[in-house]
Amino acid sequence: MLKISIKSYFSIAISKVVLKLSKTLFKGGTNFPGRVALKLDKNILKTVAKNYKIILITGTNGKTTTTNMIYNMLKDSGINVITNNTGANMLPGIVSCFIDHFKFGKKQLEQKFAVIETDEANVSLVTKFVTPEYITVTNLFRDQLDRYGEVYTTLNKILEGLKKVPFSTLVLNGDESLLGDLDLPNKSVYYGFNCSLNNETKIDLNADAKFCKKCKTPYKYNYLTYNHLGSFYCEGCGYKRPNLKYSVEEIKELTAEGSYVVIDSKEYYINQPGTYNIYNALCAYSISRELDLDKDIIFNSLKSQKSSFGRQESINIDGKEVKIILVKNPAGYDQAIDTISLDKRNINLAVLLNDNYADGRDVSWIWDVKFENLTSLNVDKVMVGGIRQFDMAVRLKIAGLPYKEFTVCENYDCLLNEIQSCHSEIVYILATYTSMIEFRKYLFSKNYINKFW
């Protein structure tokens, strides 16, 4: 039995009431109950997370998808597991997740896992109270420039949290040059690509982390996967990619629906398209193998993995297949465009750009996205929306898309009408975080989706 203080008891009890009201009245509310709990007991996370083996996922891109993949693999293995799968990844949202699953007076189970997505700047807030069994860092890209600045700021925020938990095992993307040789006492395991996608060895001008983190010499590559990820080495000081324990050995096929790849001599189908989702799957695979999960369970889990909450989520709108893809920085946006490019049908495209705090106020990053690659696609209609819709419209015009055929949507009623009138049946929506949340909320109100959170 878990003994708790009176203060913790009331913190949990009141927060559970708030959580119940939030779910009933507002169909969501994943952060506010956690804020209430922390106000009443600032150490509450230590109490509610005490009997869990925690797997913490952080990094710039891929956190939510990787979290869901790991969660599904554990669940499919018959393991008792919880997760914050809606992407509420700051401390209050994480506290809400644990409180939601906390049971008063119940005997704690022997094996209980929590797969927790964590915002990069919140890693140190979480590791102040808990020591995860595993911590994985997916990648580091420029993101929310007004909040993080360059990638080294993001790295330092993560390192601040890792230094508090020297006994956690780190599962790291070995193709990410910023994550090699971290000078930490933790056991470190690396995953990455041991094959080339397109024989590309020259890094793009706008790529992140182009210079050696030790001596500032430009990196060389045996091959690149995307942006600055790949088999890197430095001719100046000899720093190079660490040895990989888990690797993608061959890309069999890339389609608009998913990818066939070989990981550690076994072929897998990843039921989500794009190179970035191969990385997400490989990360989830690596964690699962560290936990000694059965490879057949991993195989079936990846094969049946469903898209979630705006991450290539597919919604039927009056016979139209609408795919919502969250985009928030140049690296992820380029990958989204490359993934859409695998679809050879006539498509429709909606591009939504917001500049709320959760998106990042600075939208200058859209000029680093390779929107020019969209001009080679069979695009029937281009719809533009969001708070910064005119900034995006100008960017797409400069990229070479037929601006005279743009539809600027002032609100979601307009966007829905435009989607309903599309001639071809596939619509891709590229949306920044708050525009994705807002449009999903709108679709929920119109009964196009059954569950908002």
C-alpha positions as CSV (number, residue, x, y, z in Angstrom):
1,M,0.0,0.0,0.0
2,L,1.2,3.5,-0.8
3,K,1.1,5.8,2.2
4,I,0.6,9.5,1.4
5,S,0.4,12.7,3.4
6,I,-2.8,14.6,4.1
7,K,-1.6,17.4,1.8
8,S,-1.0,14.9,-1.1
9,Y,-4.3,13.2,-0.4
10,F,-6.3,16.5,-0.8
11,S,-4.1,17.5,-3.8
12,I,-5.0,14.3,-5.6
13,A,-8.7,14.2,-4.5
14,I,-9.4,17.8,-5.6
15,S,-7.5,17.4,-8.8
16,K,-9.5,14.3,-9.6
17,V,-12.7,16.3,-9.2
18,V,-11.4,19.0,-11.5
19,L,-10.3,16.4,-14.0
20,K,-13.7,14.8,-14.0
21,L,-15.4,18.1,-14.5
22,S,-13.0,19.0,-17.3
23,K,-13.7,15.8,-19.2
24,T,-17.4,16.1,-18.7
25,L,-18.0,19.8,-19.4
26,F,-15.2,20.6,-21.7
27,K,-14.3,17.2,-23.3
28,G,-10.7,17.8,-22.4
29,G,-8.7,19.8,-19.9
30,T,-5.4,17.9,-19.6
31,N,-3.3,20.6,-18.0
32,F,-5.5,22.5,-15.5
33,P,-6.0,19.6,-13.1
34,G,-2.3,19.2,-12.9
35,R,-1.9,22.9,-12.1
36,V,-4.4,22.6,-9.3
37,A,-2.5,19.6,-7.9
38,L,0.9,21.4,-8.1
39,K,-0.6,24.4,-6.4
40,L,-1.7,22.3,-3.4
41,D,1.4,20.1,-3.3
42,K,4.5,21.1,-5.4
43,N,6.0,17.6,-4.9
44,I,2.9,15.7,-5.9
45,L,4.5,14.1,-9.0
46,K,6.9,12.2,-6.7
47,T,3.9,10.7,-4.9
48,V,1.6,9.8,-7.8
49,A,4.5,8.4,-10.0
50,K,6.2,6.4,-7.2
51,N,5.3,2.8,-8.3
52,Y,5.8,3.3,-12.0
53,K,8.7,2.3,-14.2
54,I,8.9,5.4,-16.4
55,I,10.0,5.7,-20.0
56,L,10.5,9.4,-20.9
57,I,10.4,10.5,-24.5
58,T,11.7,14.0,-25.5
59,G,13.3,15.8,-28.5
60,T,12.1,18.2,-31.1
61,N,10.1,16.1,-33.5
62,G,8.3,12.7,-33.2
63,K,7.6,12.7,-29.5
64,T,3.9,12.0,-29.6
65,T,4.1,9.3,-32.3
66,T,7.1,7.5,-30.7
67,T,5.3,7.6,-27.3
68,N,2.2,6.0,-28.8
69,M,4.3,3.3,-30.6
70,I,6.1,2.4,-27.3
71,Y,2.8,2.5,-25.4
72,N,1.1,0.1,-27.9
73,M,4.0,-2.3,-27.9
74,L,3.9,-2.6,-24.1
75,K,0.1,-2.8,-24.1
76,D,0.2,-5.5,-26.8
77,S,2.6,-7.4,-24.6
78,G,0.0,-7.5,-21.8
79,I,1.9,-5.0,-19.6
80,N,0.0,-2.6,-17.4
81,V,0.9,0.8,-18.9
82,I,-0.3,4.4,-19.0
83,T,0.6,7.4,-21.2
84,N,-0.1,11.0,-21.8
85,N,-1.0,10.3,-25.4
86,T,-2.8,13.6,-26.2
87,G,0.6,15.5,-26.2
88,A,0.1,17.3,-22.9
89,N,3.8,17.1,-22.3
90,M,4.5,19.9,-19.8
91,L,4.7,19.3,-16.1
92,P,1.0,20.0,-15.3
93,G,-0.2,17.7,-18.1
94,I,2.2,14.9,-16.9
95,V,0.9,15.3,-13.3
96,S,-2.7,15.2,-14.6
97,C,-1.9,11.9,-16.4
98,F,-0.6,10.2,-13.2
99,I,-3.4,11.6,-11.1
100,D,-6.0,10.3,-13.6
101,H,-4.7,6.8,-13.1
102,F,-4.1,7.0,-9.3
103,K,-6.2,4.7,-7.2
104,F,-6.7,5.4,-3.5
105,G,-6.2,2.4,-1.1
106,K,-5.4,0.0,-3.9
107,K,-2.5,-2.4,-3.7
108,Q,0.1,-1.4,-6.2
109,L,0.9,-3.9,-9.0
110,E,4.3,-5.3,-9.3
111,Q,5.0,-4.3,-12.9
112,K,3.5,-1.0,-14.0
113,F,4.8,1.3,-16.7
114,A,4.3,4.9,-17.7
115,V,5.3,6.1,-21.2
116,I,5.6,9.8,-20.8
117,E,6.1,12.4,-23.6
118,T,8.0,15.4,-22.2
119,D,8.6,18.9,-23.6
120,E,12.3,19.5,-23.9
121,A,12.3,22.4,-21.4
122,N,10.3,20.3,-18.9
123,V,12.7,17.4,-18.7
124,S,14.5,18.9,-15.7
125,L,11.2,19.6,-14.0
126,V,10.2,16.0,-14.3
127,T,13.6,14.4,-13.4
128,K,13.6,16.6,-10.2
129,F,11.0,14.2,-8.8
130,V,11.3,10.9,-10.7
131,T,14.1,8.7,-12.1
132,P,13.0,7.1,-15.4
133,E,14.1,3.7,-16.3
134,Y,14.8,4.9,-19.8
135,I,15.0,8.3,-21.4
136,T,15.0,8.7,-25.2
137,V,15.9,11.8,-27.2
138,T,14.5,11.6,-30.8
139,N,16.3,14.5,-32.5
140,L,17.1,18.2,-32.1
141,F,16.0,20.8,-34.7
142,R,15.3,24.5,-34.7
143,D,11.8,24.9,-33.2
144,Q,10.0,27.9,-31.7
145,L,12.8,30.3,-32.2
146,D,11.5,32.8,-29.7
147,R,11.4,30.2,-27.0
148,Y,14.4,28.0,-27.7
149,G,16.7,29.9,-30.1
150,E,19.1,27.6,-31.8
151,V,19.5,23.8,-31.2
152,Y,22.2,24.2,-28.6
153,T,19.8,25.9,-26.3
154,T,17.4,22.9,-26.6
155,L,20.3,20.5,-26.0
156,N,21.3,22.3,-22.8
157,K,17.8,22.3,-21.5
158,I,17.6,18.5,-22.0
159,L,21.1,18.0,-20.5
160,E,20.0,19.9,-17.4
161,G,17.4,17.3,-16.8
162,L,19.6,14.3,-17.7
163,K,22.3,15.3,-15.2
164,K,19.8,14.8,-12.4
165,V,19.2,11.1,-13.2
166,P,22.6,9.4,-13.7
167,F,21.1,5.9,-13.3
168,S,18.6,6.3,-16.2
169,T,19.5,4.4,-19.4
170,L,19.6,6.8,-22.4
171,V,18.3,5.5,-25.7
172,L,19.5,8.1,-28.2
173,N,19.4,8.8,-32.0
174,G,22.9,8.1,-33.1
175,D,22.4,9.9,-36.4
176,E,21.9,13.1,-34.4
177,S,25.4,14.7,-34.1
178,L,24.4,16.7,-31.0
179,L,23.7,13.5,-29.0
180,G,27.0,11.7,-29.4
181,D,29.6,11.8,-26.6
182,L,27.4,13.6,-24.0
183,D,30.0,13.2,-21.2
184,L,27.3,11.8,-18.8
185,P,27.7,8.8,-16.5
186,N,24.5,7.2,-17.8
187,K,24.5,4.0,-19.8
188,S,23.8,5.1,-23.4
189,V,22.4,3.0,-26.3
190,Y,22.3,4.4,-29.8
191,Y,20.0,3.7,-32.8
192,G,20.1,4.9,-36.4
193,F,20.4,4.2,-40.1
194,N,23.0,1.8,-41.5
195,C,21.9,2.4,-45.1
196,S,21.5,5.3,-47.5
197,L,18.1,6.6,-48.7
198,N,19.3,8.4,-51.8
199,N,23.1,8.5,-51.8
200,E,23.0,12.1,-50.5
201,T,26.2,13.2,-48.8
202,K,26.0,17.0,-49.1
203,I,24.2,18.9,-46.3
204,D,21.7,21.5,-47.2
205,L,22.5,25.2,-46.6
206,N,19.5,25.6,-44.2
207,A,20.2,22.4,-42.3
208,D,20.7,22.5,-38.5
209,A,23.9,21.6,-36.6
210,K,26.2,21.7,-39.6
211,F,29.4,22.2,-37.6
212,C,31.2,19.8,-35.3
213,K,30.1,20.4,-31.7
214,K,33.7,19.9,-30.6
215,C,35.9,21.8,-33.0
216,K,33.4,23.7,-35.3
217,T,34.7,22.1,-38.5
218,P,31.9,21.4,-41.0
219,Y,30.7,17.8,-40.8
220,K,31.2,15.3,-43.6
221,Y,28.7,12.5,-44.2
222,N,28.9,8.9,-45.5
223,Y,25.2,9.5,-46.2
224,L,22.4,11.8,-45.0
225,T,18.8,10.8,-44.2
226,Y,17.3,14.2,-43.8
227,N,18.3,17.7,-42.6
228,H,21.5,17.1,-40.6
229,L,20.8,13.4,-39.5
230,G,23.0,10.7,-40.9
231,S,26.3,8.9,-40.7
232,F,28.4,12.0,-39.8
233,Y,32.1,12.4,-39.1
234,C,34.5,15.4,-38.5
235,E,37.8,15.6,-40.4
236,G,39.0,18.2,-38.0
237,C,39.0,16.3,-34.7
238,G,37.8,12.8,-35.5
239,Y,34.5,13.0,-33.7
240,K,32.0,10.7,-35.5
241,R,28.7,8.9,-35.2
242,P,28.7,6.4,-32.2
243,N,28.4,2.7,-32.7
244,L,24.7,1.7,-33.2
245,K,23.1,-1.1,-31.2
246,Y,19.9,-1.0,-33.2
247,S,19.7,0.0,-36.9
248,V,17.7,0.2,-40.1
249,E,19.7,-1.9,-42.5
250,E,17.6,-1.5,-45.6
251,I,14.7,0.5,-47.0
252,K,12.6,-2.0,-49.0
253,E,9.8,0.4,-50.1
254,L,8.4,3.8,-49.3
255,T,4.7,4.5,-50.0
256,A,2.1,7.1,-49.1
257,E,0.7,4.7,-46.6
258,G,3.8,3.3,-44.9
259,S,7.3,1.9,-45.2
260,Y,8.8,-1.6,-45.6
261,V,12.2,-1.7,-43.8
262,V,14.7,-4.1,-42.4
263,I,15.7,-3.6,-38.8
264,D,18.3,-5.9,-37.3
265,S,17.8,-8.5,-40.1
266,K,14.0,-8.7,-39.8
267,E,11.6,-7.0,-42.2
268,Y,9.0,-4.7,-40.7
269,Y,6.0,-2.7,-42.1
270,I,5.6,0.7,-40.5
271,N,2.0,1.7,-40.9
272,Q,2.8,5.4,-41.1
273,P,4.7,7.0,-44.0
274,G,7.8,9.0,-44.2
275,T,11.5,8.8,-43.2
276,Y,10.7,10.6,-39.9
277,N,8.3,7.8,-39.0
278,I,10.9,5.2,-39.7
279,Y,13.1,7.0,-37.1
280,N,10.1,7.0,-34.7
281,A,9.5,3.3,-35.2
282,L,13.2,2.5,-34.8
283,C,13.3,4.5,-31.5
284,A,10.2,2.6,-30.2
285,Y,11.8,-0.7,-31.4
286,S,15.0,0.1,-29.5
287,I,13.2,0.8,-26.3
288,S,11.1,-2.3,-26.7
289,R,14.1,-4.5,-27.3
290,E,15.9,-3.0,-24.3
291,L,12.8,-4.2,-22.3
292,D,13.1,-7.6,-24.0
293,L,9.7,-7.4,-25.7
294,D,9.0,-10.1,-28.2
295,K,9.9,-9.2,-31.8
296,D,6.7,-10.7,-33.2
297,I,4.7,-8.4,-30.9
298,I,6.8,-5.4,-32.1
299,F,6.2,-6.5,-35.7
300,N,2.4,-6.7,-35.3
301,S,2.3,-3.5,-33.3
302,L,4.1,-1.4,-36.0
303,K,2.0,-3.0,-38.7
304,S,-1.2,-2.0,-37.0
305,Q,-0.1,1.4,-35.6
306,K,-2.8,4.0,-35.9
307,S,-2.2,7.7,-36.6
308,S,-3.1,9.9,-33.6
309,F,-4.2,13.4,-32.8
310,G,-3.1,15.4,-35.8
311,R,-0.1,13.2,-36.6
312,Q,-1.2,12.1,-40.1
313,E,-4.6,11.5,-38.6
314,S,-7.2,10.5,-41.2
315,I,-10.7,11.9,-41.0
316,N,-13.7,11.3,-43.3
317,I,-15.4,14.5,-44.2
318,D,-18.4,13.8,-46.5
319,G,-16.6,11.2,-48.5
320,K,-13.3,13.2,-48.6
321,E,-10.2,11.6,-47.0
322,V,-8.7,14.4,-44.9
323,K,-5.2,13.8,-43.5
324,I,-4.1,16.3,-40.8
325,I,-0.3,16.6,-40.5
326,L,1.2,18.6,-37.6
327,V,4.1,20.8,-38.8
328,K,6.1,23.1,-36.6
329,N,9.6,23.6,-37.9
330,P,11.5,23.4,-41.2
331,A,12.9,19.9,-40.7
332,G,9.5,18.4,-39.9
333,Y,7.7,20.4,-42.6
334,D,10.2,19.2,-45.3
335,Q,9.6,15.6,-44.2
336,A,5.8,16.2,-44.4
337,I,6.1,17.5,-47.9
338,D,8.4,14.6,-48.9
339,T,5.8,12.2,-47.5
340,I,2.9,13.9,-49.4
341,S,5.1,13.6,-52.5
342,L,4.8,9.8,-52.3
343,D,1.1,10.2,-53.1
344,K,0.7,10.2,-56.9
345,R,-3.0,11.0,-57.0
346,N,-4.5,14.4,-57.6
347,I,-4.6,16.0,-54.2
348,N,-5.9,19.1,-52.4
349,L,-3.8,21.0,-50.0
350,A,-4.7,23.2,-47.0
351,V,-2.0,25.1,-45.2
352,L,-2.7,26.6,-41.7
353,L,-0.3,28.9,-39.9
354,N,-0.7,30.3,-36.4
355,D,1.7,32.3,-34.3
356,N,0.3,31.7,-30.8
357,Y,2.7,31.0,-27.9
358,A,2.5,27.2,-28.3
359,D,3.4,27.6,-32.0
360,G,6.2,30.2,-31.6
361,R,5.6,33.8,-32.3
362,D,8.4,34.0,-34.9
363,V,7.2,32.6,-38.2
364,S,10.3,33.5,-40.2
365,W,11.1,29.8,-40.3
366,I,8.6,29.2,-43.1
367,W,11.2,30.7,-45.5
368,D,13.5,27.8,-44.7
369,V,10.8,25.2,-45.7
370,K,11.1,23.7,-49.2
371,F,7.6,24.6,-50.4
372,E,9.1,24.7,-53.9
373,N,8.9,20.9,-53.8
374,L,5.1,21.1,-53.8
375,T,5.1,22.5,-57.4
376,S,5.9,19.0,-58.8
377,L,2.7,17.5,-57.3
378,N,-0.8,17.2,-58.9
379,V,-2.5,19.8,-56.7
380,D,-6.2,20.7,-57.6
381,K,-6.8,23.2,-54.9
382,V,-4.8,25.2,-52.4
383,M,-6.5,26.5,-49.2
384,V,-4.7,28.9,-46.8
385,G,-5.8,29.7,-43.3
386,G,-4.7,30.5,-39.8
387,I,-3.8,33.7,-38.0
388,R,-0.8,34.3,-40.3
389,Q,-2.6,33.2,-43.5
390,F,-1.3,36.0,-45.6
391,D,2.3,35.4,-44.6
392,M,1.8,31.8,-45.7
393,A,0.0,32.8,-48.9
394,V,3.0,35.0,-49.8
395,R,5.4,32.2,-49.1
396,L,3.5,29.8,-51.3
397,K,3.2,32.3,-54.1
398,I,7.0,32.9,-54.0
399,A,7.5,29.1,-54.0
400,G,5.7,29.0,-57.4
401,L,2.3,27.6,-56.6
402,P,-0.6,29.1,-58.7
403,Y,-1.6,31.9,-56.4
404,K,-4.5,33.0,-58.5
405,E,-6.2,29.8,-57.5
406,F,-5.5,30.2,-53.8
407,T,-8.5,30.3,-51.4
408,V,-7.8,32.3,-48.3
409,C,-10.1,31.0,-45.5
410,E,-10.9,33.5,-42.9
411,N,-12.5,30.9,-40.6
412,Y,-13.1,27.2,-40.3
413,D,-16.6,27.4,-41.8
414,C,-15.0,28.6,-45.0
415,L,-12.3,25.9,-44.8
416,L,-14.9,23.2,-44.3
417,N,-16.9,24.4,-47.3
418,E,-13.9,24.4,-49.5
419,I,-13.0,20.9,-48.4
420,Q,-16.5,19.7,-49.1
421,S,-16.3,21.2,-52.6
422,C,-13.0,19.6,-53.6
423,H,-13.2,17.5,-56.7
424,S,-10.5,14.9,-55.8
425,E,-11.0,12.8,-52.7
426,I,-7.8,13.3,-50.8
427,V,-7.1,16.5,-48.8
428,Y,-3.8,17.1,-46.9
429,I,-3.9,19.7,-44.1
430,L,-0.5,21.0,-43.0
431,A,-1.2,22.7,-39.7
432,T,0.9,24.3,-36.9
433,Y,0.0,23.1,-33.4
434,T,-2.7,25.5,-32.3
435,S,-4.4,25.6,-35.7
436,M,-4.4,21.8,-35.6
437,I,-6.0,21.9,-32.1
438,E,-8.5,24.5,-33.1
439,F,-9.6,22.8,-36.4
440,R,-10.0,19.4,-34.6
441,K,-12.1,21.1,-32.0
442,Y,-14.2,22.6,-34.8
443,L,-14.6,19.2,-36.5
444,F,-15.6,17.7,-33.1
445,S,-18.3,20.3,-32.8
446,K,-19.5,19.3,-36.3
447,N,-19.5,15.6,-35.3
448,Y,-16.8,14.7,-37.9
449,I,-14.6,13.2,-35.1
450,N,-15.9,11.4,-32.0
451,K,-13.2,12.3,-29.5
452,F,-11.5,15.6,-29.2
453,W,-8.8,14.6,-26.7
